[in-house]
Amino acid sequence: MTSGRKLVVLFLCTGNSCRSQMAEGWTRALKGDQIDAFSAGIETHGLNPRAVKVMAEAGVDISGHRSKTVADLPTMDFDYVVTVCDHAHESCPLFPGKTKVVHVGFDDPPRLAKEAKTEEEALAHYRRVRDEIKAFVETLPEGLEQ
């Protein structure tokens, strides 16, 4: 990193309700000394309560987050935009300048949980994706140089 400046990273997904929120939460918790993390969606779907619940189980509070689009963020230059779902990757807005877009796809917990017979079964999908996102965040910032 240059001159001790934090990297500025945006996690982008379709609705900014689950995966990008988890990624922002993990990055702030695990890499906050190196990375300023933000999240947004192509559209807003509201903060997913199950995402909040499974992150709290892991000791990360995202309950104060809100679902937002890129237009809702302060104007800033992102070093990286990480798309965490295929739809966001395909629909990713263009970012000016030196912003590098990196795609790291994760399964969509709400879609997987639709078929769940119990709340516990539904939460298992969220926990798996939460842990996969954590494993990715633990590779940062080097993991962005794909």
N, C-alpha and C positions, 0 to 999 in steps of 0.2 A: 504494500500500500504506500501511497505517496505521502510523505511528510506527516504521518500520524493521523491524517484525516480519515474519518469513518467513511466506509462505502455507503452509498445510498441505494437501497434495494426495494423494488416494488414487487410484491407477489400479486399476480393477476389471475382471476378465474372468472367463471361466467357470472355468478351472482354475489360474490363477496360475502357468502354466508357461512362457509365451512372450511374448505381446504386452504384458501388464501389467508383466512383469519387464523387458522392453526399455524400456518407457516410464519405469519407475522408474530404471533404470540411466542412460538418457539425461538425465533430469531432474537426477539427482544430479551427473552429469558436467558438464552445460552450464549448469544454473540453480541449482546448490546454494547459491549466495550469496543467492538470493531465495526458494527453495522447499524445504521439507522434503517429500520424496517418499516415498510408501509404495506397496506394491502388495498385492493380495489377490485371491482368487477366490471364486466362489459355492461352489466345492468345491476340493479340491486334487488336482492331477494330477502333481505332482513337477516339478522344474526341467528344462526341455527342453534336452538337450545341444547340439542344433543352434543354439538361441537363444544359449547361452553361447558357442559357437564363433564365430558371426557377429558378436556384440557384441565379442568379443576381437579379431577382425580389425579392427574400427573403433576399437580402443583403449579399450574400456570393459569392465571386469571385473565380471561379475555371477555369477561362479562361487560366491561365498559366499552368494548369496541362497538362500532356500528357499521352496517353495510353501506358501502359508498362506491361511486364510480370514479374513474380517473379525474373527471371534471370537478369532483368534490375535493380533490386533494390540493394542497397549496402548490403553486407553480414552483417546480424545482427540476433540477437536472438529476435524473436517476443514472447511476453507474450501470445498474442491471435491472431488467424487468424479467422476472421469472414467471412464465405461464405454467400453471399447475393443472390445467385441464386442456383437452384438445380443442374445445370450442373457443376458449380464450386465445389459444395459440393461433387458430385459424382467423380469429376476429381481432387480433391484437392491433390496437391503433399504432400508428407510426410515432416514434419518439425521436425528437431532433437530436442532432449532435452525436456525442460519443456513446449514447446508451446502447448497451448490448442486450439483445433479447435471447434468453435461454429457456428452452422448454424442458420441464421435468414433470411428466404426467403422473397423476395419482388417481386412483379409483374414486368415484363419487359416492360417499357414504349414504346420502339420502336416497339415491337410486338403488343401491344395494339393499338398504334397510326396508324398502317397500314390501319385499317378500317375507320379511321377518315375521315369525309367529308370536314372538314375545318381545318385550322391551329389551330384555337382556341380549337376545339374539341381534336386535337392531344395533344396540350399543357396541356389540362385538365388531361390527363393520367400522364404526367410528374409531374404536380403539386401535384397530389394525392400521387404518390410514393415518391416524395421529402418530403412531409409532414409526411408520414409514417416513412421514414428513420430518419427525424428529431426527431420524437417522440421516436424512438428506441435510438438514440444517447443521448437524454436527460436522459435516464436511466443509462448511463454509469458512472462509471465502474461497478456498481453493476449488471447491466443488463447482464453482461458477465458470471455471476455465475449462469448459468441455471442448 
